[in-house]
Amino acid sequence: MKFYLLPVIALLFAFQSLAQNTFTTVVRDSETKEPLTGATVLVRGTAKGAATDQSGLAQIDQIPDGKYVIVIRLVGYEEYHASYTFPISQKEPVEIFLAASEEEVEEVMVTATRSSRTIEDAPTRLEAISGEELEEKGNMKPGDIRMMLNESTGIQTQQTSATSYNSSIRIQGLDGKYTQILRDGFPLYSGFSGGLGLLQVVPLDLKQVEVIKGASSTLYGGGAIAGLVNLVSRMPKEERELSFLLNGTSAAGLDISGFYAQKFETVGSTVFASYNSGNPYDPADIGFTAIPRYRRVTLNPKLFVYASPKTTLNVGFNGTVEDRKGGDMQYLEGKGDDIHSYFEKNDTKRFSTQLGIDHQATDSAVFRLKNSFSYYDRKIEIPDFAFSGVQFSSFTEATYAIKRKNQEWIAGLNLWTERFVQDKTNTVSVVDYNHTTIGAFVQNSLTASELFSLETGIRGDYQNEYGFFLLPRVAALFKFNSSLSARLGGGLGYKTPTVFTEDAERLQFRNVLPVDHENTKAEQSVGGNLDFNYRTSITSEISFSLNTLFFYTRILKPLVLTPVGNGFYEFLQPDGFIDTKGVELNAKLTYSDFKLFVGYTLADVNQQMNGVSTAFPLVAKHRLNNVLMYELDEKLKVGLEAYYYSKQKLSDGSTGQSYWICGLMAERIWEHFSLFVNFENMLDTRQTRFGSIYTGSVANPTFRDIYAPVDGFVVNGGLKIRL
């Protein structure tokens, strides 16, 4: 029998070898017709692939008979894909031309570091949310940027009101007052105006979000002890952009946004407008809102004038008007009485102007002048108490940058004013202040060799209430090879005291006494970080990257809101410090059309006051971020997310529970429109499942710290149109 079986097996192998085919291609640039080296050529649905050599040639052997899609990818070029039937009739190499991509995927230019370098070449460690990632996160929460930031490693948004959803941002576990939020480099969200900042920024007109973690006061002045977030607006291009977004939620929320941009010969413009609303929502049926009733209108027009090839002028305006009201559900539904009477109301008006002038003084030097004026009016009202006031602020900065072959210098002067005037209604003492800061800085970026780059800077600020601050900073980049690099950096920071902190916000500023400027000093800090970045291509279809960041920051003599009797609170400055130390891990694994992101944050934050050390409240010591994305030919995107938060110590001495949050997002894309849906918090994780979020009566509740979601499982979905 075996004598008959062996010839049959040999014949099968012969037929199989005859069914194997070879695909040979030459990949070229569509404009220059030059061969492209390093392009990845793949046979979709198989593990077969190759990379082009110096002549642009690639060859893939042993392709079975049948119809297959050939995919070619190269950074900086549009992805190519076409179907071929094997055996292929063409004997000569197939010539394929790749078109340059309009979007730079890896070469992300950043502005927060003040240098004109890409994110890969900047010695300062910086993270950027841009491109597809920004769009995907925008689908999940189109009405604000709270979720976008909260899902990044090392960043946690802290809800400061149980019923109105007010939130602040914490970087590496430090209080929100230590993070500076900028809009195109302008400090528009400081002091009183920061209380609702995260909830009033709609992401549709953002190009990218840049985050620097650690002391950044040398770059932009006081307030950036924990780090800074720079919101970068989209710019007009030669090709017109017109897009709309319509989103609805199962929690009765509605988001309508529109964006227009176009650049002409001598002028250009961008216009963004949005309407966002929500209705009272109580998924736990406890009688209080998890999501308040709100109505918000935003308008951001901007005009660009290209006065000459060397000079550009831009003028912009940002306007936001919102009314927000949470509290007792029956009261909000018009059924209130003596028992159901609790509410928390926020009325805000935010207006600001921006002016910028860029002038190319020489081939290697650029002069920039920018100015902004801001007006912020907010009224917070609860039963029997109201806190309201107006904040006026301005920011003016002039810089001069010189770029040489291996180094770049930038020097600048800035003037920052901030004045708060409290309405004298229903309060014991006013918390008015008038701050003026004059600063000067210089920064040098040096590329010593292909392996080493250095960034050094120093700033001197004079503040009218708290004196002079000298702020040095240094950052170094080591490129060991094409796969491994490291960054080391550190600097000093400071924060001038005001009453506008997370702790005071939770109290609606009721019975919060003014800061005693005579006996109070500015908070100062020292910090640094070290990170390692590794990336490699395992096969033609599989790539892997890993970033590990070690960080440490210490804040000396922090201001602490302390009960002083008779129901009053005062900011005191005990002898001690707050420090945060830990590690962030970010891993990314790419296989064909799949991307897996895994992030871990260890934040060990402690406060030592008068010799007693305790854990800092409302910090998840361990956090785990997991995201799996599937993208098919820019036609379909599906994402699955899972986030873990460890137990958090609360301000009353108790400990909250650990929890998971899971979500699923999908988007179907056509040429001019797309449909998306997002299932947020599918496990319906809610703090109200762990216990009551308030003590006292329904008419006079005292709310506990909010450390977990209160809105639970919410579905949102909508339509995006691109014309």
N, C-alpha and C positions, 0 to 999 in steps of 0.2 A: 504493500500500500504506500509505503514511504517513497518508493521510486516514482509513483504517480503524483504524490503531494508536492515533492520538491520542485518539479518543473512548473506546477501551477503557481506556487509562491514566487518563483523567479519571474514568471510572466506578469504577476500582479505588480511586483516591484518595477518591472520594466515599463509597464503602463503608467505607474505613478511618476517615474522619472521623466517620461515623455510629457506628463501633464504639468511639469514645473516650467515657469516662464521667468524671464528677466526683464526688468524695467530700467532703462537708462535715460537720464535726463541731464540737461545743462540748464542751470538756473541763472538768470540774468536780471539786472536792474532794468525796469521798463523804460526809463528815460535815457540813461547813459549807455545801455546795452552791455555794460561791464559785467563779468561773471561775479557771482556772489558766493563768498566762502562761508561755511558754517551753517548753511540752511539745513533744517531737518526735513527729510523726505520720509513720509510714513504711508503705509498701506492700512487704511482704517479697518478695524475689526480683526487685525492680526498683530503679532509682535514684531513684524518685519519693518525695517527702516534703515536709513543711512544718512550720512551728512555729506554735503558737497565739499570738494577739495578746493584748492586754489584756482583751479580752472572752472569752478562752478559745476563740476561733474559729480554725479552720484549714481550708484548702481545697486539695485535690490534684486537678489536672486531667489529662486525657488518660490515663485508666486504661483499658486494653483490656478487651474482654468476657472474662469468665471468673471463676473463683473465686480470691480472694486473701486473705491474712492481713494485717489491719491491726494494726500494733504501735505503742503509745504509751509513751514513756519520759519520766520526769521525776525528777530527783534528789530523794530523800526519799519517793518513792511506789513502790508495787508496779508492775511492768511489766504493761501490759494488752495482750492479743492476742486477736483474734476473727476468724472467717472471714466474708467477705461475698461474695456473688455479684453480678457486674455484667453487665448494667445493674441498678442497685439500684432497688427500687420506691419507697422513701421519698424524698419530695421535700424535706422539711424537714431541717435539720442534725441529725445523729445525736448525741444526748446520751450522753456517756461519763463515768462517775464513777471516779476513781482513789482507791484506798485508800492511806493513809499506810503507809509501810514501817516495820516494827519495827526494822530495821537501818539505821543511818546509813552510807551508802556513802562519801560524801566527808567528812562532818562527823565525822571520827574524833577522839574525845576522847583526850588523852594525859595520862599521870600522871608520866612521868619528868622533865618540866620543872618540876614542882611547881606550876604555874599551872593554873587551870581554863579553859584555852583549847583550841580545836580545833587540829589539826595544821596547818591552813591559816593560822591567825592567830597561831601561836606564833613569836616572833622567833628562838628557838633552832631550828636545823635538826634535825629529827627524822624518822626513818623508822619506819613501822609496818607490820608484817606482820599482817594481820587478815582476818576474814571468809572469803571464798572462797579467797583466796590462802593463808591459814593451813591451810584444809582440804585444798587441793590438795597443798601441800608435806607435810602430815601423811600423805597417802596414800602418798607415795614412801618415807617412813621413819617408820612409826608408832611405833617403839620408842625414838626419841631425837630431839633437835633439831639434831644435827650437820649433816645435809644442809640443813636449813631455813636455817641461817645461812650455810653455805658457798656457797649459790647466790645470795647478795646481793652487789652490787658493793661493793668496798672491804673485804670480809670474807673471810678464808680460815681454815679450820680446819686445824690442824697435828697430824698423827698423831705421837705421841711414843713409841709402842711398836710395833715391827714385828709382834709376835705377840699382843698383848693389846688392840690397837685404841684404847688410851688417846689422848685428843685434847685440844687446847686451842684457843682462838679468838684470831685475830690480826685487828686492825682497822688498815687502812691500813699493813700490813706490820710493825707493831710486835709484839714478843714478847707472848705471852698473859698474862704477869703484869701487864701495863699495862692490861688490860681488866677492869672490874668487872661482875660478873654479879649481878643482884638478882632476888628473887622478891617481887613486890608491894611493892617498895621496901625489902625486907630484904636485907642482904648475907649470904646463906647459903652462898656458894660461894667464899670467899676462903681463902688459905693452903693448908694440907694438903687441905682439903675440895674444892678446885677441880680436883684431878687427874683425876677421873672425872665432873666436873659435867655436861658436855655429853652424856655417854652415859647419864645417869641421870635425865634430864628427859623424861617422856613427854608429847606435845603435846595429847592429847585434852581435858584440862581447862583449856587456855589460851584466853583470849579474844583476846589479841594479844601480839605481841612488839615492844617499842619499842627502837630503837637510836639513841643519840646518839654521833656520831663527833667525836673531838677532846677536849681537856681538859674534864673534867666534875667535877673534884674539888670545885669550889665547891658543886655540888649535893648530893653525897653523901659527901664526904670523900676520903681517900687511896685510891689504887689505880685511879683512872679517868683515867690520863694519855692513853691511846689512845681511850678512850670507855667507854660503859657499855651493857649490855643488860639491859632490865627485862622480866621474864616476868610478864604480867598474867593472873591467874586469872579464870575465869568466875564470875559472880555469879548468885544465884538471882533468878528472875523470877516474876511472878504465875502464868504458865503453866508447868506442870511440864515439865522436861526430863529425858528418860531415853534414853540412847544407849549403844550397844555397838559395839565394833570387834573383828573377828577377822582376823588377817593371817598369811599364811605366805609363806616365801621358798624359792627354789630352793637356797639355801645352808643349808637345814635350820634356819631361824629361825622363831619363833612369837611372836606378840604378841596378847594378849587384854586388852582394856581396857573399863571401864564407867564411866559418869558419870551422876550424878543431881543435880538441883537443883530446888528449889521454894521459893517465898516465900509464907508464910501471913500472917495479920494481925499477929501479934506476934513470930513467929520465922520463920527461913528456914534452909536448910541446903544444902550441896553435899557430895557424897561421890564421890571418885575412887579407883578401884582398878585395878591392872594387874599382869599377869604377863608377863614377857618372857624368852625363852630362845633359845639358839643352840647349835649343835653344832660341833665342830672342822671347819674348812673350809680346804682347800688347793687352789685351782684351778690353781696353777702346778705342782703335783706336785713341790715342792722339799723336802718333808718337814717344813715348818714351817707353823703356822696363819696364814692371812690373817684369819680370824675365829675367835676363841677359843670355847671352851665356856663358857657363862654361864647363870646362873639369877638372875632379879631379881624381887622382889615390892615393889610400891609401894602405899601407902595414904595418902590425903590427905582426911580429913574436916574440915568447917568448919561452925561454927554461928553464925548471925546472930540477934541479939536486938534488936528494934525497941522499945526501952524507952519511947519517946515519939516524937511526930512530929519532935522535934529531936535525939534521941539514939539512936545505933546502936552496939551492941557486937558484935564478932566475935571468935571464938576458933577457932584452927585448929591442926592437927597435920600434919606431913609425916614419913613414915617410909619408908625404903628399905633393903632388905637384899639384898646381891648377893654371889655368889661367881663369880669369873671366872678361867679358867685357859687359857693358851695355851702354845705351844712346839712341841716335837717331836711329830709326829702319832703315831708309834709309841708313844711314852711315854703320850700321852693315851688311846690305845686299849688300854692295858694290856699292851703288848708291849715295854716299855722294857728296856734293858740298859745296860752300861757306856758304850756309844757313844750310844745314843738315850736320853738322860737329861735333856735341857735342858727347863726349863719356866719360866713366869712366872705366878705366882698372885697374885690380888688378892681379898682378902675385905674387904668394907666394910659398915658399919652407919651409917646417916645418920638422925638423929632431930632434929626441931626443932618448937618451938611458936611460934605467933604470936597476939598479942593486939592488938586495935585498938579505939579508942573515938573516935567522931566526934560532936561536939556543936555544934549550931547556936546559938552564943552570942547573936547578934543576927541581924537580917535580912541583914546584910552581913558577918558575921564567923563563922568556923568554928574550933573548937579540936579538934586531933587529938592523940591519944596512941597510940603503938605500941611494942610490945616483943616481942622474940624471944629464945629460948634455943636453942642448937644443940649437939648432941653428934655427933662424927664419929670413928669408929674404923675404921682401915684397916691392913691388914697386907699388905706386898708381899714376896713370897718367890721367890727363884731358887736354883738349886743352890748350897749352901754359904754362903748369905747371906739374911738377912731384915731388913726394916726395918718397924717398926710403931710406932704411937703413937695417942694420943687428942687431939683438938682440942676444946676447950670455947670457946664464944663467946657473947656476948650483945650485943644492940643495943636501946637505948631512945631514943626521940625524942619530943619534944613540940613542936608547931608551932601557930602562931596566924596565921590568914589573914584579911585584910580586903579585901573587893572593893567598889570604888566604880564609878562610871559609866565612867570612862576609865582607871582604874588598879587594880592589885592589889598588896597588900603581904603578904609572908609572912616570919615570923621564927621561928627554932627553936633548940632546944638538943638535943644528942644525946650519948650515952655509948656507946662501942663498946669491948668487951673481947674479947681473943683470947689464949688460952693453949694451948700445945702441950706435951704431956708424952710423950717418947719412951720406948718400952720399952727397957730396958737390956740387950738381948740381941744378941749377935754384932755389936758395934759398938765402935769405938775411942773416940769422943767423942760425946756426945749433942748434939742441936740444939734443946734446949728453949728456949722464949721465953715471955714474959708481957707482952703489949702492952695498954695502956689509952690510949684517945683520948677527949678531951673537946672538943666542938666547939660553935660558935655561928655562926649564919648569918642573913642578912637578904637578901631579894630583892624587887625592885620591877619590875612589868610595867606599862608606860605606853603607852596608845594616844593619841599626840599628835594624830593626825588620821587620816582614812581612808587616807592615803598612807604614814604612818610610825608604827611601834611600836618601843619600846625596852625591853629587859630588862637590868637590872643587878643584880649580886649580889656579896656579899663574905662570906667564911667565915674564921674563925679556929679552928685546931685546935691543941691541945696534946697531944703524944704523949710518953709517959713515958720512952722511950729516946732520941728524936731531937729533942725540943724543940717550938718553936712554928712554925706555918706560917700565913702570911696569903695568902689565895687570892681575888683579885678576878676578876670575869668580866663580860663585856658582850656583848650580842647585839642586832642591829637588823634590822628588817624594813621593806623599802621596797616598797610596792604602786604601781607606776607606772600600771597600768590593770588591767582585769579579766583580761588575758592574761599580763602580765609582772610578775614580782616578783623581789626579790633579798634575800638575807640575808648579813649580815657579823657575825662573832663571834670571840671569842678569850678565853683565860684561862690561868691557871697551874694546875699540878698537882703532886702528889708521891706517892711510893710508899715505904713503910717496908720495909726489907730483911728477907727471910726466905730460907731455903734452898729454898722450894717454887717452883721455876721449871721451864720446859720442859727446860732443859739438865740439871738435876739429876734430873728425872723420867726422862729417857732412860737415866740411869745407875742407876735404881732407888735413888738416894741412897747408893749404895755408895761409901765412902771420901770422901764430901762432908763437909768440915769445917764447923763452925758459923760463922755470921756474927760477925765481930769487931766488937761494938757500940762498943767504945771508939775504934776507928780507922776507923769507917765512918759515912758520912752518908747521909741519905735521898736518894733520887733525886728530882730536881725537873725540871719541864718548863715550857715556854711554847709555845703554839700558837694557831692561828687558822684560819678557813676563810671562803670567800666563795662563794656559789652563786647561780645565776640559774635561775629557773623560768618556763617559757613554755608556755602551752597555748592551743589554739584549736580551733574547729570548722570544718573545711574545707567540708563539706557537712552536710546533715541526718543522714547516716549515717557520716561520716568525722570523727574527731577525732584530734588530735595533741598530745603534750606532750613537753617536753625539759627536763631538769634537768642543769645543769653545776656541779660542785663543785670548787673549788680548795682544797687543804689544805696545811698545813705544821705540823710539830711537832718540837721539839728537846728531847732529854733530856740533862741535864747530869750529868756524872760517873756514868754508869751502872755498875751492878755486873756484873762479868763472871766467870763460872765458869772458873777457870784451873788447869791442871795445875801442881802445885808439887813434884813428885818423889815417888818411892816409891809411885806409883799413886794419890796423894791429889789432891783438888781443893779449891780455896778460892775464895771470892768476893772478888775484888780490885776496887779502884776506881781505875783508871788515869786520868790527866789526859786528858779528851777528852769526846766527846758522840756521840749517835746522833741522826740527823735523818731524817725522812720528808717527802717533798713529792711532789705529783702532782695528778692530776685524775680525777674520776669523771664519766662521762656516762651518763644514763639517758633513753632515748627510749621512748615508748609510742604506738603507732598502732592505732586502733580502727576497724574497718569492719564494720558490721552485727554478726554474731555472732563475728567474728574479732578477736583482740587479739594484737599483736606487741610484745614487749618486747626491747629491745636495750640492753645495758649494757657499758661499757668502763671499766677501771681502769688507770691508770698510777701505779705506786707506786715511786718512786725512793728506796730506803732505804740509807743509808750509815752506817758507824761510823768515827769518827776517834779513834784511841787513840795517845797519845804522838807525835802528829804524823804518823801513818800512816793514810791513808784507804783503806777497803776496803768492798766491797758487803756488806750485811747478809745472812747466809745464810737460805735457805728462804723467799725472797720471789719470787713471779712478778711481774716488773716490768710485764708486760702481761697483762691478763685480759679475755676477751670472753664476755659472757653473752647468749644468744639463746633466747627462749621464744616459741613460737607457740601460742595457745590458741583452741579453737573450742568455743562453748557454745550449745546448742540448747534454748531454752525450759525451762531448768532440768531437762532430761531427760537430756542427754548432754554430757559434757565430754571433749575430746581435747586433749592437750598434747604438743608436740614441743620438746625442749631440746637445745642444743649449747653447750658451754663450752670455751673455749680457755685454756691456761696456757702462758706462755712459759718459757724455760729459767730454772732457779733455781741459784744458787750454793749449794754444800753446805759443811758445816762442815769437811770434810777438804780443801777447796781445789778439788775437782773441780766440774763443772757437770752438772746433770741435763738431760734432754731435754725439749723442749716436747711437748705432747700435747693431744688433744681428748677430751672425754667427751660422749656423746650419749645421750639417753633418750626414751622414749615412754610417756605415761600416758593412760589412758582410764577413764571412770567413767560407768556407766549408772544413772540416778537414778529411783526411784519415790517414792511419797508417804512411805512409812515405812521404806524400806531402799534401799540402793544397792550395786552391785558395782563393784569397781575392780581394775585391774591396772596394774603399772608395770614397764617394761623399762628397767632402770638400766644405764648403761655398755654400750650395745649394741655398741660397737666393741671391747669386751673390753680396754680400755686397762689395762695393769698395769705397775708398775715392774719386776716380774720379767721382762718382755719386753725391758727395756732393759739388763739385766745382773743380776748377783747382788746380793742385798740384804744379804749378810753376808760376813764374812771369817773365817778361822780354821776350826776343826773343827766338826763337827756337835755334838759334846759340849760345846764351849765357844765358841759363836759370838759375834762382835762385829758388831752390826747397823749398817748404814749409815743415814744420814738417810732418812726416808720422805717423799718429796715428791710421789708420785703414788699412785693407788689400788693396793692389793694384792689386793682381793677380786674385781676383774674384773666380768664380766657377771653380773648377778643379776636374777632375776625375782621380784617379789612381787605378791601379790594377795589380795583378801579381801572381806569383807562388813561394811557399816555398817548398824546398825538404829537407827531413831528412833521411840520410842513416846510 
